[in-house]
């Protein structure tokens, strides 16, 4: 992630204050986020899972956040879900805006989000929550950092959402977008190999699994690297794809038990083989087109 961040940041004429970066990095941490969550949720598997997902989200945006002065940082999260990560960052004096429409397919977030927002009220943590989709975002030149973690694949028009997030950035602002790349024919929501990009064919093939969460399946859009790449190139933006995203995902299979238990046994087995043979490191050599998940950083001029 650091190399990708530098590919973006080095295009700026300004030099990052290294002492400030170290200070920010010490103040924000995954362990601190989990401690923060302990004040919100009971020790139950469902809550642990989403606290863990917030921890993962922090790991993806922390390098970029650490490049800014947090005392003056305005941050946007699109697809905030439970709002755990947004609340944590707000507790660190970032001016946080969370965008989350909370559609019917994600009704299970309601209790999680309510508890998080109630905690913010009790602790006087300022968090601005907007009930809109990424496609409806209409803010201009307000944020220093915008990010979306595993949400673009749930949007009707993810490329429009990307455009809106870029438009919401100030000059010099950075967008971090992390999501599956369906160039690789695997869907992690249902843990199925996809036969072509045809939703009707796959829906018939995996109808038993999909019947459990039909609304989630209905709104998946099978976003691909090439779609994002062409879209951003046409807008002449400073773009860098993180070619360590797949390697990091394999590492997570072995280092994150809560994540690993949601993956099918063959996926875990492949991850273990790659890790223990040393081949996992070679995944950074895989072209961005075939990296899944994919992660892109965009710097606004």
Secondary structure as UniProt FT lines:
FT   HELIX           2..9
FT   TURN            10..11
FT   HELIX           18..27
FT   HELIX           30..37
FT   TURN            38..40
FT   HELIX           45..65
FT   TURN            66..67
FT   HELIX           70..72
FT   STRAND          74..78
FT   TURN            81..82
FT   HELIX           84..91
FT   TURN            92..93
FT   STRAND          95..99
FT   HELIX           104..106
FT   TURN            107..108
FT   HELIX           109..122
FT   TURN            123..124
FT   STRAND          127..130
FT   HELIX           134..136
FT   STRAND          143..149
FT   HELIX           152..154
FT   TURN            156..157
FT   HELIX           158..167
FT   STRAND          169..179
FT   TURN            182..183
FT   STRAND          186..187
FT   TURN            188..191
FT   STRAND          192..193
FT   HELIX           199..205
FT   HELIX           207..210
FT   TURN            211..212
FT   HELIX           214..219
FT   HELIX           225..233
FT   TURN            234..236
FT   STRAND          238..241
FT   TURN            243..244
FT   HELIX           245..255
FT   HELIX           257..260
FT   TURN            261..262
FT   HELIX           265..276
FT   TURN            277..278
FT   HELIX           279..285
FT   HELIX           288..290
FT   STRAND          294..299
//
